[in-house]
């Protein structure tokens, strides 16, 4: 539940990977720009899954 699978190509990823929702860190807002250093943004579907995983990791209700 805390590791969210993200398929190759999503957000410009070169391979399948997992978002580790239990390892949240700070990043600068400018890094979230689609043309910024982190590349294209993830689709709403994947972003929502990551949000739910983060909420579960901090003990909040992931069933929004």
MMTF fields as JSON, N, C-alpha, C and O atoms, coordinates in Angstrom:
{
  "mmtfVersion": "1.0.0",
  "mmtfProducer": "UNKNOWN",
  "numBonds": 255,
  "numAtoms": 256,
  "numGroups": 64,
  "numChains": 1,
  "numModels": 1,
  "chainsPerModel": [1],
  "groupsPerChain": [64],
  "chainIdList": ["A"],
  "bondAtomList": [4, 2, 8, 6, 12, 10, 16, 14, 20, 18, 24, 22, 28, 26, 32, 30, 36, 34, 40, 38, 44, 42, 48, 46, 52, 50, 56, 54, 60, 58, 64, 62, 68, 66, 72, 70, 76, 74, 80, 78, 84, 82, 88, 86, 92, 90, 96, 94, 100, 98, 104, 102, 108, 106, 112, 110, 116, 114, 120, 118, 124, 122, 128, 126, 132, 130, 136, 134, 140, 138, 144, 142, 148, 146, 152, 150, 156, 154, 160, 158, 164, 162, 168, 166, 172, 170, 176, 174, 180, 178, 184, 182, 188, 186, 192, 190, 196, 194, 200, 198, 204, 202, 208, 206, 212, 210, 216, 214, 220, 218, 224, 222, 228, 226, 232, 230, 236, 234, 240, 238, 244, 242, 248, 246, 252, 250],
  "bondOrderList": [1, 1, 1, 1, 1, 1, 1, 1, 1, 1, 1, 1, 1, 1, 1, 1, 1, 1, 1, 1, 1, 1, 1, 1, 1, 1, 1, 1, 1, 1, 1, 1, 1, 1, 1, 1, 1, 1, 1, 1, 1, 1, 1, 1, 1, 1, 1, 1, 1, 1, 1, 1, 1, 1, 1, 1, 1, 1, 1, 1, 1, 1, 1],
  "groupList": [{"groupName": "UNK", "atomNameList": ["N", "CA", "C", "O"], "elementList": ["N", "C", "C", "O"], "formalChargeList": [0, 0, 0, 0], "bondAtomList": [1, 0, 2, 1, 3, 2], "bondOrderList": [1, 1, 2], "singleLetterCode": "X", "chemCompType": "L-PEPTIDE LINKING"}],
  "groupTypeList": [0, 0, 0, 0, 0, 0, 0, 0, 0, 0, 0, 0, 0, 0, 0, 0, 0, 0, 0, 0, 0, 0, 0, 0, 0, 0, 0, 0, 0, 0, 0, 0, 0, 0, 0, 0, 0, 0, 0, 0, 0, 0, 0, 0, 0, 0, 0, 0, 0, 0, 0, 0, 0, 0, 0, 0, 0, 0, 0, 0, 0, 0, 0, 0],
  "groupIdList": [1, 2, 3, 4, 5, 6, 7, 8, 9, 10, 11, 12, 13, 14, 15, 16, 17, 18, 19, 20, 21, 22, 23, 24, 25, 26, 27, 28, 29, 30, 31, 32, 33, 34, 35, 36, 37, 38, 39, 40, 41, 42, 43, 44, 45, 46, 47, 48, 49, 50, 51, 52, 53, 54, 55, 56, 57, 58, 59, 60, 61, 62, 63, 64],
  "secStructList": [7, 7, 3, 3, 3, 3, 7, 6, 6, 4, 4, 4, 7, 1, 1, 7, 3, 3, 3, 3, 6, 6, 1, 7, 7, 7, 7, 7, 4, 4, 4, 4, 1, 6, 6, 1, 6, 6, 7, 1, 7, 7, 7, 2, 2, 2, 2, 2, 2, 2, 2, 2, 2, 2, 2, 2, 2, 6, 6, 1, 7, 1, 7, 7],
  "xCoordList": [0.813, 0.0, 0.855, 0.423, 2.052, 2.888, 3.85, 4.5, 3.946, 4.768, 3.826, 3.134, 3.8, 2.881, 3.627, 4.606, 3.158, 3.769, 3.486, 2.353, 4.515, 4.374, 5.003, 6.18, 4.22, 4.697, 5.648, 5.609, 6.486, 7.435, 6.698, 5.608, 7.29, 6.71, 5.874, 5.756, 5.292, 4.484, 5.417, 6.415, 5.09, 5.923, 7.33, 8.245, 7.501, 8.814, 9.76, 10.953, 9.259, 10.126, 10.672, 9.924, 11.968, 12.558, 12.274, 12.5, 11.785, 11.501, 10.412, 10.12, 9.812, 8.844, 9.531, 10.715, 8.788, 9.362, 8.249, 7.074, 8.633, 7.696, 7.926, 9.068, 6.838, 6.92, 6.869, 5.934, 7.848, 7.906, 7.224, 7.854, 5.94, 5.134, 5.525, 5.146, 6.275, 6.72, 8.04, 8.536, 8.605, 9.853, 9.614, 10.167, 8.793, 8.431, 9.532, 10.092, 9.825, 10.847, 10.369, 9.375, 11.059, 10.74, 11.402, 12.521, 10.693, 11.291, 10.804, 9.737, 11.581, 11.192, 10.051, 10.007, 9.132, 7.976, 8.386, 7.706, 9.474, 9.902, 10.284, 10.264, 10.63, 10.961, 9.727, 9.855, 8.545, 7.312, 6.855, 5.89, 7.526, 7.206, 7.486, 8.557, 6.54, 6.755, 8.03, 8.555, 8.525, 9.76, 10.962, 12.075, 10.75, 11.807, 12.678, 12.566, 13.54, 14.521, 13.921, 14.586, 12.683, 12.088, 11.323, 10.801, 11.241, 10.594, 9.085, 8.549, 8.388, 6.934, 6.233, 6.745, 5.061, 4.305, 3.594, 3.362, 3.255, 2.486, 1.024, 0.567, 0.304, -1.128, -1.856, -1.333, -3.054, -3.862, -4.063, -4.055, -4.241, -4.443, -3.281, -3.492, -2.05, -0.885, -0.65, -0.279, -0.857, -0.69, -1.656, -1.287, -2.891, -3.895, -3.497, -3.685, -2.955, -2.504, -1.36, -1.303, -0.46, 0.648, 0.137, 0.601, -0.805, -1.409, -2.034, -1.84, -2.775, -3.392, -2.331, -2.499, -1.242, -0.159, 0.51, 0.823, 0.735, 1.338, 0.414, 0.864, -0.885, -1.851, -1.863, -1.978, -1.747, -1.688, -0.41, -0.435, 0.706, 1.992, 1.997, 2.679, 1.233, 1.213, 0.044, -0.183, -0.694, -1.79, -3.099, -4.019, -3.211, -4.463, -5.288, -4.762, -6.565, -7.456, -7.165, -7.425, -6.625, -6.326, -7.565, -7.483, -8.692, -9.939, -10.638, -11.564, -10.186, -10.665, -12.114, -12.699],
  "yCoordList": [-1.206, 0.0, 1.268, 2.3, 1.206, 2.402, 2.529, 3.563, 1.485, 1.531, 1.472, 0.474, 2.538, 2.639, 2.376, 3.053, 1.394, 1.038, 2.127, 2.591, 2.528, 3.495, 2.877, 2.517, 2.758, 2.071, 2.94, 4.17, 2.256, 2.89, 3.868, 3.567, 5.022, 6.029, 7.068, 8.201, 6.697, 7.644, 8.712, 8.395, 9.961, 11.057, 11.056, 11.658, 10.371, 10.321, 9.287, 9.308, 8.381, 7.383, 6.404, 5.932, 6.094, 5.183, 3.708, 2.853, 3.4, 2.014, 1.981, 3.001, 0.81, 0.646, 0.953, 0.665, 1.534, 1.816, 1.907, 1.716, 2.199, 2.358, 3.7, 4.118, 4.377, 5.575, 5.097, 4.395, 5.462, 5.048, 6.125, 7.1, 5.937, 6.933, 7.069, 8.04, 6.106, 6.173, 6.94, 7.117, 7.391, 8.16, 9.535, 9.863, 10.325, 11.646, 12.641, 12.593, 13.533, 14.549, 15.866, 15.896, 16.921, 18.227, 18.356, 17.886, 19.001, 19.406, 20.814, 21.223, 21.545, 22.901, 22.873, 22.006, 23.822, 23.879, 23.955, 23.386, 24.639, 24.77, 23.422, 23.268, 22.447, 21.114, 20.394, 19.424, 20.85, 20.219, 20.728, 20.209, 21.722, 22.239, 21.142, 20.536, 20.869, 19.814, 19.976, 19.001, 21.203, 21.434, 21.507, 21.792, 21.253, 21.344, 20.101, 19.218, 20.024, 18.945, 17.552, 16.554, 17.465, 16.15, 15.642, 14.527, 16.42, 15.971, 16.112, 16.802, 15.452, 15.575, 15.109, 14.262, 15.671, 15.289, 13.965, 13.547, 13.317, 12.083, 12.408, 13.519, 11.444, 11.633, 11.755, 11.363, 12.298, 12.438, 11.102, 11.045, 10.03, 8.698, 8.323, 7.902, 8.48, 8.095, 9.071, 8.651, 10.36, 11.331, 11.048, 11.143, 10.701, 10.415, 9.18, 9.162, 8.157, 6.961, 7.301, 6.776, 8.169, 8.575, 9.391, 9.201, 10.292, 11.065, 10.12, 10.298, 9.125, 8.17, 7.387, 7.112, 7.027, 6.315, 7.16, 6.663, 8.436, 9.346, 9.511, 9.497, 9.669, 9.819, 8.571, 8.675, 7.401, 6.159, 6.119, 5.68, 6.574, 6.552, 7.445, 7.147, 8.546, 9.448, 9.154, 9.88, 8.088, 7.689, 8.373, 8.273, 9.076, 9.718, 8.72, 7.709, 8.995, 8.103, 8.195, 9.238, 7.119, 7.189, 7.092, 7.345, 6.735, 6.641, 7.99, 8.215, 8.882, 10.263, 10.316, 11.398],
  "zCoordList": [0.0, 0.0, 0.0, -0.515, 0.566, 0.642, -0.535, -0.695, -1.36, -2.566, -3.756, -3.96, -4.539, -5.663, -6.975, -7.288, -7.729, -9.013, -10.046, -10.175, -10.774, -11.855, -13.098, -13.092, -14.155, -15.36, -16.188, -16.146, -16.928, -17.838, -18.758, -19.244, -18.99, -19.865, -19.141, -19.606, -18.006, -17.224, -16.66, -16.013, -16.906, -16.408, -16.993, -16.43, -18.136, -18.776, -18.183, -18.487, -17.344, -16.722, -17.756, -18.612, -17.687, -18.659, -18.357, -19.214, -17.155, -16.772, -15.706, -15.082, -15.496, -14.417, -13.087, -12.913, -12.158, -10.844, -9.806, -10.119, -8.575, -7.478, -6.807, -6.618, -6.447, -5.614, -4.168, -3.782, -3.378, -1.97, -1.131, -0.723, -0.881, -0.174, 1.296, 1.95, 1.815, 3.199, 3.339, 4.451, 2.227, 2.249, 1.633, 0.584, 2.292, 1.791, 2.16, 3.255, 1.234, 1.455, 0.848, 0.122, 1.14, 0.553, -0.807, -1.016, -1.734, -2.992, -3.295, -2.836, -4.06, -4.414, -5.423, -6.295, -5.3, -6.178, -7.646, -8.5, -7.955, -9.345, -9.944, -11.166, -9.114, -9.615, -10.147, -10.894, -9.776, -10.221, -11.582, -12.143, -12.11, -13.439, -14.468, -14.434, -15.391, -16.389, -17.21, -17.748, -17.305, -18.05, -17.115, -17.558, -15.836, -14.847, -14.783, -15.634, -13.783, -13.694, -13.483, -13.763, -12.997, -12.769, -13.978, -13.944, -15.038, -16.264, -16.217, -15.35, -17.158, -17.256, -15.985, -15.253, -15.737, -14.552, -14.772, -15.907, -13.678, -13.742, -14.009, -13.741, -14.533, -14.77, -13.435, -12.392, -13.48, -12.262, -11.563, -10.333, -12.323, -11.737, -10.819, -9.682, -11.321, -10.522, -9.379, -8.282, -9.61, -8.532, -7.39, -6.22, -7.731, -6.705, -5.893, -4.676, -6.541, -5.83, -4.875, -3.763, -5.299, -4.436, -3.253, -2.128, -3.488, -2.388, -1.365, -0.163, -1.826, -0.901, -0.134, 1.055, -0.806, -0.123, 0.938, 2.02, 0.646, 1.623, 2.811, 3.957, 2.546, 3.642, 4.522, 5.743, 3.914, 4.694, 5.528, 6.677, 4.958, 5.655, 6.892, 7.873, 6.846, 8.0, 8.935, 9.903, 8.642, 9.53, 9.271, 10.083, 8.146, 7.771, 6.974, 6.51, 6.813, 6.086, 4.587, 3.985, 3.954, 2.523, 1.641, 0.439, 2.206, 1.43, 1.446, 2.226, 0.577, 0.586, 0.246, 0.203]
}
